Amino acid sequence: MIGFEELWTHIANNPRVNKTRFNPYFLTQTGEILSNGGFHEARMFLWDSSRDRRLREQAEAILYVINLMESASEIRLDRSKGRFIIKQISNIR
């Protein structure tokens, strides 16, 4: 299991994430789904979104982040922290 700081470092240093240009509305929507519905529902939303070629790169990058977040007990216990991370992804560069 990884901690919050280590998780943020993994996300910030991953080229898939820091080279992707994110749509703020898409990040907000994904964060809300994660916070309210959980990891499984967020994955389903992202898999469905990846069928749209305009969202594919974003969805795949966020799926990577969701997989990392699920291994952080702090986020599993409080998914609002996961929502915060997803909303802040566009600020990583």
DRENPA-3360 file (N, C-alpha, C; in nm, 2 decimals, always signed):
BEGIN
1 = MIGFEELW = +0.08/-0.12/+0.00/+0.00/+0.00/+0.00/+0.09/+0.12/+0.00 ~ +0.04/+0.22/-0.07/+0.12/+0.35/-0.08/+0.05/+0.46/-0.01 ~ +0.12/+0.56/+0.03/+0.07/+0.67/+0.10/+0.03/+0.78/+0.00 ~ -0.03/+0.88/+0.05/-0.08/+1.00/-0.03/+0.03/+1.07/-0.10 ~ +0.14/+1.10/-0.03/+0.25/+1.17/-0.09/+0.32/+1.09/-0.20 ~ +0.34/+0.96/-0.17/+0.40/+0.87/-0.27/+0.31/+0.85/-0.39 ~ +0.18/+0.85/-0.37/+0.09/+0.84/-0.48/+0.10/+0.96/-0.57 ~ +0.10/+1.08/-0.51/+0.11/+1.20/-0.58/+0.24/+1.21/-0.67;
9 = THIANNPR = +0.35/+1.16/-0.61/+0.48/+1.15/-0.68/+0.47/+1.06/-0.80 ~ +0.41/+0.94/-0.78/+0.39/+0.85/-0.89/+0.31/+0.91/-1.01 ~ +0.21/+0.98/-0.97/+0.12/+1.05/-1.07/+0.20/+1.16/-1.14 ~ +0.26/+1.24/-1.07/+0.33/+1.36/-1.13/+0.45/+1.31/-1.22 ~ +0.51/+1.20/-1.19/+0.63/+1.16/-1.26/+0.59/+1.06/-1.38 ~ +0.46/+1.03/-1.40/+0.42/+0.94/-1.50/+0.40/+1.02/-1.63 ~ +0.48/+0.99/-1.74/+0.46/+1.06/-1.87/+0.32/+1.05/-1.92 ~ +0.25/+0.94/-1.90/+0.12/+0.93/-1.95/+0.02/+1.03/-1.90;
17 = VNKTRFNP = +0.05/+1.07/-1.77/-0.04/+1.17/-1.71/+0.01/+1.31/-1.73 ~ +0.14/+1.34/-1.72/+0.19/+1.48/-1.73/+0.20/+1.53/-1.87 ~ +0.18/+1.44/-1.97/+0.19/+1.49/-2.11/+0.05/+1.49/-2.17 ~ -0.05/+1.45/-2.09/-0.19/+1.45/-2.14/-0.25/+1.59/-2.11 ~ -0.32/+1.64/-2.21/-0.40/+1.76/-2.19/-0.54/+1.72/-2.15 ~ -0.58/+1.77/-2.03/-0.71/+1.73/-1.97/-0.81/+1.83/-1.99 ~ -0.93/+1.79/-2.01/-1.05/+1.88/-2.01/-1.10/+1.89/-1.86 ~ -1.10/+2.01/-1.81/-1.14/+2.03/-1.67/-1.28/+1.97/-1.64;
25 = YFLTQTGE = -1.37/+1.98/-1.73/-1.51/+1.93/-1.71/-1.50/+1.78/-1.70 ~ -1.42/+1.71/-1.78/-1.41/+1.57/-1.78/-1.35/+1.52/-1.64 ~ -1.25/+1.60/-1.60/-1.19/+1.57/-1.47/-1.29/+1.58/-1.35 ~ -1.36/+1.69/-1.36/-1.46/+1.71/-1.25/-1.57/+1.60/-1.25 ~ -1.61/+1.57/-1.37/-1.71/+1.46/-1.38/-1.66/+1.33/-1.33 ~ -1.54/+1.30/-1.37/-1.48/+1.17/-1.33/-1.46/+1.17/-1.17 ~ -1.41/+1.28/-1.12/-1.39/+1.29/-0.98/-1.52/+1.27/-0.90 ~ -1.63/+1.33/-0.95/-1.75/+1.32/-0.88/-1.80/+1.18/-0.88;
33 = ILSNGGFH = -1.79/+1.11/-1.00/-1.83/+0.97/-1.01/-1.75/+0.88/-0.91 ~ -1.62/+0.91/-0.90/-1.53/+0.83/-0.81/-1.58/+0.85/-0.67 ~ -1.60/+0.98/-0.63/-1.64/+1.01/-0.49/-1.77/+0.95/-0.45 ~ -1.87/+0.96/-0.54/-2.00/+0.92/-0.51/-2.03/+0.77/-0.54 ~ -1.96/+0.72/-0.64/-2.00/+0.58/-0.68/-1.89/+0.48/-0.66 ~ -1.76/+0.52/-0.64/-1.66/+0.43/-0.61/-1.57/+0.40/-0.73 ~ -1.47/+0.32/-0.71/-1.37/+0.29/-0.81/-1.43/+0.21/-0.93 ~ -1.51/+0.12/-0.90/-1.57/+0.04/-1.01/-1.65/+0.12/-1.10;
41 = EARMFLWD = -1.74/+0.21/-1.04/-1.82/+0.29/-1.13/-1.74/+0.39/-1.21 ~ -1.63/+0.45/-1.15/-1.54/+0.54/-1.22/-1.47/+0.47/-1.33 ~ -1.43/+0.34/-1.31/-1.37/+0.27/-1.42/-1.46/+0.24/-1.53 ~ -1.59/+0.21/-1.50/-1.69/+0.19/-1.61/-1.71/+0.31/-1.69 ~ -1.72/+0.43/-1.62/-1.73/+0.55/-1.69/-1.61/+0.58/-1.78 ~ -1.49/+0.56/-1.73/-1.37/+0.58/-1.81/-1.36/+0.49/-1.93 ~ -1.39/+0.36/-1.91/-1.39/+0.26/-2.02/-1.49/+0.30/-2.13 ~ -1.61/+0.35/-2.09/-1.71/+0.39/-2.18/-1.66/+0.52/-2.25;
49 = SSRDRRLR = -1.60/+0.61/-2.18/-1.55/+0.73/-2.24/-1.43/+0.71/-2.34 ~ -1.35/+0.60/-2.31/-1.24/+0.58/-2.40/-1.28/+0.54/-2.54 ~ -1.41/+0.50/-2.56/-1.45/+0.47/-2.70/-1.46/+0.60/-2.78 ~ -1.47/+0.71/-2.72/-1.46/+0.84/-2.79/-1.32/+0.88/-2.81 ~ -1.28/+0.89/-2.93/-1.13/+0.92/-2.96/-1.08/+1.05/-2.90 ~ -1.17/+1.14/-2.88/-1.13/+1.27/-2.82/-1.10/+1.26/-2.67 ~ -1.16/+1.16/-2.61/-1.14/+1.14/-2.47/-1.05/+1.02/-2.43 ~ -1.01/+0.94/-2.53/-0.94/+0.82/-2.51/-0.81/+0.84/-2.43;
57 = EQAEAILY = -0.73/+0.94/-2.47/-0.60/+0.96/-2.40/-0.62/+1.00/-2.25 ~ -0.72/+1.09/-2.23/-0.75/+1.13/-2.10/-0.80/+1.02/-2.01 ~ -0.89/+0.94/-2.07/-0.95/+0.83/-1.99/-0.85/+0.73/-1.96 ~ -0.76/+0.70/-2.05/-0.65/+0.60/-2.02/-0.56/+0.65/-1.91 ~ -0.52/+0.78/-1.91/-0.44/+0.84/-1.81/-0.51/+0.83/-1.67 ~ -0.63/+0.86/-1.67/-0.71/+0.87/-1.54/-0.73/+0.72/-1.49 ~ -0.74/+0.63/-1.58/-0.75/+0.49/-1.54/-0.63/+0.45/-1.47 ~ -0.51/+0.49/-1.52/-0.38/+0.46/-1.45/-0.39/+0.52/-1.31;
65 = VINLMESA = -0.43/+0.64/-1.30/-0.44/+0.71/-1.17/-0.53/+0.64/-1.07 ~ -0.65/+0.60/-1.12/-0.75/+0.52/-1.04/-0.69/+0.39/-0.99 ~ -0.62/+0.32/-1.07/-0.55/+0.20/-1.03/-0.45/+0.23/-0.91 ~ -0.38/+0.33/-0.93/-0.28/+0.37/-0.82/-0.36/+0.41/-0.69 ~ -0.46/+0.49/-0.71/-0.54/+0.53/-0.59/-0.60/+0.42/-0.51 ~ -0.64/+0.32/-0.58/-0.71/+0.21/-0.52/-0.61/+0.13/-0.42 ~ -0.48/+0.15/-0.45/-0.38/+0.08/-0.36/-0.35/+0.17/-0.24 ~ -0.40/+0.29/-0.23/-0.38/+0.38/-0.12/-0.49/+0.37/-0.02;
73 = SEIRLDRS = -0.47/+0.32/+0.10/-0.57/+0.30/+0.19/-0.64/+0.43/+0.23 ~ -0.56/+0.54/+0.24/-0.62/+0.67/+0.28/-0.73/+0.71/+0.18 ~ -0.71/+0.68/+0.05/-0.81/+0.72/-0.05/-0.93/+0.62/-0.05 ~ -0.90/+0.49/-0.03/-1.01/+0.39/-0.02/-1.10/+0.43/+0.09 ~ -1.05/+0.48/+0.20/-1.13/+0.52/+0.32/-1.21/+0.65/+0.29 ~ -1.15/+0.74/+0.22/-1.21/+0.87/+0.19/-1.19/+0.91/+0.04 ~ -1.29/+0.87/-0.04/-1.28/+0.88/-0.18/-1.28/+1.03/-0.22 ~ -1.32/+1.12/-0.13/-1.32/+1.26/-0.17/-1.17/+1.31/-0.19;
81 = KGRFIIKQ = -1.08/+1.24/-0.13/-0.94/+1.27/-0.16/-0.90/+1.23/-0.30 ~ -0.96/+1.12/-0.34/-0.94/+1.08/-0.48/-1.00/+1.18/-0.58 ~ -1.12/+1.23/-0.55/-1.18/+1.33/-0.63/-1.09/+1.45/-0.64 ~ -1.03/+1.50/-0.53/-0.94/+1.61/-0.53/-0.82/+1.59/-0.62 ~ -0.76/+1.47/-0.61/-0.65/+1.43/-0.69/-0.68/+1.44/-0.84 ~ -0.79/+1.38/-0.88/-0.83/+1.38/-1.02/-0.86/+1.52/-1.07 ~ -0.92/+1.60/-0.99/-0.95/+1.74/-1.03/-0.82/+1.82/-1.04 ~ -0.71/+1.78/-0.97/-0.59/+1.86/-0.97/-0.49/+1.81/-1.08;
89 = ISNIR = -0.52/+1.70/-1.15/-0.43/+1.64/-1.24/-0.39/+1.74/-1.35 ~ -0.47/+1.82/-1.39/-0.44/+1.92/-1.50/-0.33/+2.02/-1.45 ~ -0.31/+2.03/-1.32/-0.21/+2.12/-1.27/-0.07/+2.06/-1.26 ~ -0.06/+1.93/-1.29/+0.07/+1.87/-1.29/+0.14/+1.90/-1.42 ~ +0.26/+1.95/-1.41/+0.35/+1.98/-1.53/+0.48/+2.02/-1.48;
% end
